[in-house]
Amino acid sequence: MKKIFAGIIVIFIVSLSNFCFAENTYKIGVLAKNGPVKALKMWKTTGEYLSTKVADNFEIVPLGFDAVFPAIERGEVDFFLVNSSMFITAKVKYGSKAIATMINSRQGKPLKSFGGVIFTSEENEEVNSISDLSGKTFMAVKKSSFGGWQMAYMELLDQGIDPFKDFSKLEFGGKHDNVVLAVQNGVVDAGTVRTDTLERMVATGIIELSEFKIISSKKHGDFPFVHSTALYPEWPIAKTKGTSDQIAQKVVTALKQLKSTDKAAQDAKIMGWTDALDYQGVEDLQIKLKVGAYK
């Protein structure tokens, strides 16, 4: 009887030990701006990298624009990676917190910030400044696109143009390349995309930069790409309100150790991660434009 009892105790202890050291599974929602297949191709190895470094399971969950906030609100993800403006919405509405900022790789350059560029065709003699856009047709990417619309919207308002009143027509092309091609082909008078889009399309031979005029061109330090707006911090990875600070810190530590030569970085086309930057400027933009959390 004692042997049987002792055996039960041993089984209980082993089972308890296995339970205590069982791996947890954490889900990372990723904005799938170009579809779930591409999102998984870019970020799946980051999940695998974190699983190795943190000794827990990390699963990548691609989310469409309309699925991000419901997933956060319902607690279906523990972390999420979205554009800077969508993060502010999640912060204000759901108590999320940025834990790290992406160091992007654009044309081989490490960048912690990005902006928007407003442009027209080089052949368009009627548009040379933002004030010339009054009464013209204009195309942006999506209303929810931070670099492909909201930054330019802010710049337009700052310079006295209300796009919803002063443009003869405002359209949204869905993708950055669509906007560039629409301007190139004279479908619209002018457009806006996120920085590096024009240079990327030049590098792949789709366009020539000389085919376009940059409207309200700006300079910010050694920022390498043409731009017309203020610069804002790159995409953050954030934790949801219910995710513990302890696991979040482990994730941050692991992400900051990621090297540009690691497969996870190369698949994601980034250089690595840094401590979360200040996103107050993004929130100020939302407040002024009455978008996102302040709609």
N, C-alpha and C positions, 0 to 999 in steps of 0.2 A: 504493500500500500504506500509506504514511504517512497519507494522508487517511482511508482506511478505519479505521486504528487510532485516529486522532484522533477520528473520529466515534463510535467505540465508547466511548472515554474520556468524551466529552461526554454520551452517553446514560447511561453508568454514573453519572456525577456527578449528573445531573438526577434519575435514579431514586433515588439515595441521598438526595438532598436532599428529595425527595417523601416518602421513607420516614421520614426523621428528623423531618419536620414534620407527619406524618400525625396526625390527631386520634385520641386515645385515647377509648374508650368506657367510662364508669363507670356501674355500675348501683346505683340507690338503692332498696332494699327498703322498702316502706311498709306498715305494719300496716293492712290493709283491714278495719277493724272493722265497717263497714257495707257491705261488698262491694267488688269490684274496680272497678266502674263509678264509684262515688262517690269512691273513692280516686284514680283517675285524674283525675276532674273537679277534685278539690281540688289535686293535686300535680303534674300534668303541666306546668303553666306554671312551676313551680319548677325542674323539669328543664331547660326551655327557657331560663329566666333564667340558670341556672348555665352552660349551654352557651355562651351569649353572653358572659358575664363571664369565664369561665375558659379559653375557646377549646378546650374538649374537649367530647365528647358525653356528656350525662348522661341516662340512661334511667330512668324510674320503673317499678318492678316491684311491683305490688300483691301482698301476701302475707296469706293467712289466718292465724289464730292458730297453727294446727298446722304452717304452712309456714315460719314465721320462722326458727326455730333450725336446721332442716335446711339452709336456704339459706345461713345464716351459716357453718355447719360445713363445708359443701361448697365454700365460696368462690364461690357463685353471685351474691353481691352484694358491692359494695365499700364501700357506706355503707348505713345503715338508720335508719328513723324508727319507733320503737315507744314504748309507754308506759314510764314510768320503772322499773317493776319488771321488765319484760321486758329492759330494757337491762342491769340489774344481773346478770340471769341470763347474758346474752351476755358481759358483762365478766368474770365469774368463770369461766365454762366455756370461753369461746373467746378471751379476751384482747382483747375489743373496748374501744374508748375513746370516751367522749363528747367531741364537738368543739364543740358549740354547744347552747344551750337555746332552745326556742321561747318567744317572747313572744306568748301567746295573746290573742285578742280575744274577750271574753265580755261580751255586752250593751254593746259599745262601749268596754270597759275593758281596758287592757293588763295582763296578768297573767303573772307568771313562776312562780307556784305554784298549786296546787289542793288540794282536800281531798275528804272524803266527808261526806255528811249522812245521819243516821239519823232516820227520821220515822214517824209513825203518823197515823191519821185523827183529826181534831179531835173526832170523836164518840166515839172510843175512850177511855172514862173509866178503863179498867184499866191503861193504859200512860202513865206520865208521866215515867219515868226508865229508865235502862238496866237497873237491877235488876228492874224490872217485866216485862222481856222474858223472864224465866225461865218456861218452860212455854208460851210463845206461839209462833205461827207467824211465819216471817220469810222475806223474799225479797231476794236480791241479784242482781247482773247475771250475772256469770260468776266461776268460781273464779280465772281468770287476770286478771280486771278489777281494776286497781289502785285507781282511785277508786270503782269500783262494787262492791267487796267487800273487798279486802285492808286498806284503811285502816280500815274499820269493824270488821273482824275484830280488828285490833290494839287499837282502842279498847274493844271488848267485853272482850277478855282483860284489859286494863289495869284494867277496872272489875269484874272477877270473874265475867264470864259467858263460858263456853265454848260457842260456838254449836253445836258438834257433839255436845254432851252436854246442854245446858240448854234448847235450843229443842225444842218438841214436833215441829216440822217446819221444815227449812231447804230452800228452793227457790231455783232460779236462773232468772230470767226471760229471759235472753239479751240484752235491750236495756234501756236505762235507762228509757225511756218505759213499757215493760211493767211494770216494778216499781212505778212511780208509780201507774199505773192499777189495779194489783192491790191496792195499799193503799187507794186511793180507793174502790174497789168492795167492800172488805171481804173480798177473797179471802184475804189474809193480814193479820195484826195489825200488822206493821211491816215496813219495808224500808230499803234503803240505795242511794244513787246518788251519782255524782260531783257536786261542787259546780257550781252554775249550771243543773243540769237542771230543778229546780223553777221557777226564775225564767224559763228559756227557755220552758217549757210555759205559764207564766202569760202571757208576752208574746204567744204565739200563740193565746191564748184557750182552751186545752185544759182548764186547771184554774184554780182560785183558790188563792192561797197560804193564805188563811184556812181552807181545808178541811183543813189539816194542822197537826200539832204537831211541832216540832223537838225531838228527844230529845238531851239533853246538849249544848245549844247552846253554842258557844264564840265568842270574839272574838280576832282576830289583827290588830292594827293597823288599817289601813284596808281590809282584805280585804272586798269588797262583798257576798259571798253567804253565805246561811245555811250553817253547817257544824257538824259534831259531832266532828271529828277534828283531829289535827295537820295542818299544811299541808306539802306536799312539792313539790320542784321539778317544773316542767312537763316535757313530753316532750323528750328530747334527740335530736339527730341524731348518730350515732356512726359511726366507721370500724371496719372489720373489721381483724383483726390483720395481714393481708397488704397492707393499703392504706398507701401511703407517707405519711409525715408531710408531705412537700412538697405533694402534691395536696390533702391534708386542710386544710392551712393556706390554700391558695388558695380552697377551698370556704368556709372560715370567713370569710375576708376578704370574699368576695362576699355571703355571707348577711347579714353585719352591715351591708352597704351597702343591703340591701333596705328600701324605705320602705313604710309602711302603705298608701300610695296606689298602689303598683305592682300590676299585675294578678296577679302571683304571690302576693302577700300577700293580696289580696282573694279570690282563688279558694280559698286555703287557710284563709281566715277567721282570719288571724293579723295581729299588728302588726309582726312582724319577728323577729330573732334576736339573742341576746346570747352572750357567752362562756359556756362550759359551767359550770353551777352545781355545787355539792357534792352528790353523790348518796349520801353515807354513811348518811344517815338512812333511805334506801330499803333499803340493804343490811342495816342493823340490823333493820328490819322483817322482811325475809326470814329472817334468822337466828332471830328470836323465833318467827315463825309456822311456820318450817320449810317454806317455800314457795320456788318458783323454783329458784335455784341450790342452795338448802339443803334441798330437799324430802327 
